[in-house]
Amino acid sequence: MEKTSPSFKSLIINKNKPILICDADEVIFDFMHDFLIFLEKNQLFFNWNSYALTGNIIRKNNKALNEEEVKKIISFFFKAHTLNMKLVNGVKRSLNKISKKFNIIILSNIPFEFYELRKSALKKNKLYFPFFANRGEKGTPCSIISKLSNKQTWFIDDSPAQVSSVRKINSNIKTILFIDNHKLAKLVKYKEDCDFYSTNWKKNEKILFNG
């Protein structure tokens, strides 16, 4: 089973510029903003107990949705809202500024069936960067991408697990754990398994341009 779509064979970059591999949900798109509204409309709520979806999506009787139910609700959400999700504060300006010095590649674990919707959402917001959907850990695909440039590769994601997976597989890739949502940030107890920790795009710019 393919882990990324489309194949990286289609990826053409400038080998003499560094690479920034960028997550989408909670890094480019403000997933939680739209997701919380979606949950409320469906008589559900998020209880903010941990940095995960499973176990935190609750019915009004305080019973959590099981893993299969969570997968279904996420699928319904992406189908209805991928195209119109709002952007994280400052991301558009920052990415356009960063792109003058970096190759930017977007790597998102959105289900493959919503690839075209997300691609359209990026275009709608005038974010014209190569976009790939991914399954599972991102360490392997990031390592593959890093070989396409003679310069430094960076990875930015809101998931501590994904940042750890990249550091585990390729320690040469510099990582930024980026959590813009302050309520989510409070749920992350261990923020040390990264090269840099950030909570806004202005800081991301400074890290990348000084790194």
C-alpha positions in Angstrom: 0.0 0.0 0.0 1.4 3.4 -1.0 2.2 5.6 2.0 2.2 8.9 0.1 0.1 10.3 -2.7 1.1 11.3 -5.3 4.5 9.7 -5.7 7.6 11.8 -4.9 8.7 11.1 -8.5 6.6 14.1 -9.5 8.5 16.4 -7.1 10.9 18.9 -8.7 12.8 21.3 -6.4 15.7 23.7 -6.5 18.6 21.6 -5.1 20.5 24.7 -4.0 17.8 25.9 -1.7 16.9 24.4 1.7 13.7 22.5 2.2 10.8 23.1 4.6 8.4 20.2 4.9 5.3 21.6 6.4 2.3 19.9 7.9 -1.2 21.2 7.1 -3.8 20.7 9.9 -3.1 23.1 12.8 0.0 24.4 11.0 -1.5 25.9 7.8 -5.2 25.2 8.4 -6.9 26.0 11.7 -8.4 22.5 12.1 -9.6 22.9 15.7 -11.5 26.1 15.0 -13.7 24.5 12.4 -13.8 21.1 14.0 -15.2 22.4 17.3 -18.0 24.2 15.4 -18.7 21.0 13.5 -18.8 18.9 16.7 -21.3 21.3 18.3 -23.6 21.1 15.3 -23.5 17.4 15.7 -24.4 17.4 19.4 -20.8 16.5 20.3 -18.0 18.3 22.2 -14.2 18.1 22.7 -13.1 17.7 26.3 -9.5 18.7 26.1 -8.2 15.9 28.3 -5.2 14.9 26.1 -3.5 15.7 22.8 -5.5 13.2 20.7 -8.9 13.0 19.0 -9.8 9.4 20.2 -11.1 9.6 23.8 -11.8 13.3 23.6 -14.8 13.5 21.4 -17.7 13.2 23.7 -21.5 12.8 23.5 -23.8 14.9 25.6 -24.2 11.9 28.0 -20.4 12.2 28.6 -19.6 9.0 26.7 -16.6 9.1 24.4 -16.8 8.0 20.8 -14.8 4.9 20.1 -12.0 4.8 17.6 -14.2 3.6 14.7 -16.7 6.3 15.4 -14.0 8.9 15.6 -12.7 7.9 12.2 -16.2 8.3 10.8 -16.8 11.7 12.3 -13.3 12.9 11.0 -14.2 11.6 7.5 -17.5 13.5 7.6 -15.7 16.6 8.8 -13.0 16.6 6.1 -15.7 15.9 3.4 -17.7 18.9 4.5 -15.0 21.4 5.6 -11.7 20.8 3.9 -12.3 23.3 1.2 -13.3 26.1 3.5 -11.2 25.7 6.6 -9.8 29.0 7.9 -6.0 29.6 8.0 -3.8 29.7 11.0 -2.8 33.3 12.0 0.0 34.7 9.8 0.7 31.5 7.9 0.0 32.8 4.4 2.3 35.8 4.7 5.0 33.8 6.4 5.0 30.9 3.9 5.2 33.3 1.0 8.1 35.1 2.6 9.9 31.8 3.5 9.4 30.4 0.0 11.8 33.1 -1.4 14.6 31.2 0.3 13.2 27.7 0.8 11.6 24.9 -1.2 8.3 24.4 0.6 6.6 21.0 0.5 3.3 20.3 2.3 3.0 16.8 3.8 -0.4 16.1 5.5 -1.9 13.0 7.0 -5.3 13.9 5.5 -7.0 10.7 4.2 -6.1 10.1 0.6 -9.8 10.4 -0.6 -9.7 14.1 0.4 -6.4 14.9 -1.4 -8.1 16.9 -4.2 -10.2 18.9 -1.8 -7.1 19.9 0.2 -5.2 20.7 -3.0 -8.1 23.0 -4.0 -8.2 24.6 -0.6 -4.5 25.4 -0.9 -5.0 26.9 -4.3 -8.0 28.8 -3.1 -5.8 30.5 -0.5 -3.0 31.0 -3.1 -0.6 28.6 -1.4 0.9 27.2 -4.6 3.3 24.6 -3.0 3.8 20.9 -3.8 1.3 18.9 -1.7 1.4 15.2 -0.7 -0.9 13.2 1.4 0.7 10.7 3.8 -0.2 7.6 5.9 1.4 6.9 9.2 4.8 8.3 10.4 6.4 11.1 8.5 10.0 10.2 9.3 10.5 8.0 6.2 8.9 10.4 3.6 10.8 13.4 5.1 14.1 11.5 4.8 13.4 10.7 1.2 12.5 14.3 0.4 15.7 15.6 2.2 17.9 13.7 -0.3 16.6 16.0 -3.1 18.5 19.1 -1.9 22.1 19.8 -1.1 21.0 22.2 1.7 19.4 21.8 5.1 15.9 20.2 5.4 13.5 21.4 8.0 10.3 19.8 9.3 7.4 21.6 11.0 4.4 19.8 12.6 2.0 20.2 15.5 2.3 16.5 16.5 5.0 15.6 19.0 4.8 12.0 17.7 5.5 13.1 14.1 8.4 15.3 15.1 9.8 12.4 17.1 9.4 10.1 14.1 11.5 12.4 11.9 14.2 12.8 14.5 14.4 9.1 15.0 14.8 8.3 11.3 16.9 11.2 10.2 18.7 13.3 12.8 20.0 15.6 10.1 16.6 17.1 9.6 16.0 20.1 11.8 12.5 20.0 13.5 10.1 22.6 14.8 7.2 21.5 17.0 4.7 24.2 16.3 1.4 24.6 18.3 -0.5 27.8 17.6 -3.6 26.7 19.6 -2.9 27.6 23.2 -5.4 25.1 24.6 -3.7 22.3 22.6 -0.3 23.6 23.7 -1.2 23.1 27.4 -1.9 19.4 26.7 1.6 18.7 25.4 3.6 17.8 28.5 6.8 16.9 26.7 8.1 19.5 24.3 11.8 18.7 24.4 12.0 16.1 21.5 12.4 18.7 18.8 15.1 21.2 17.8 12.8 24.2 18.3 9.4 24.8 19.9 7.1 27.6 18.5 3.6 29.0 19.0 3.4 31.5 16.1 4.5 31.9 12.5 6.6 35.0 13.3 8.8 32.8 15.5 8.9 30.1 12.8 10.3 32.7 10.4 13.0 33.7 12.8 14.0 30.1 13.5 14.2 29.3 9.8 16.1 32.4 8.7 18.6 32.1 11.6 19.0 28.4 11.4 
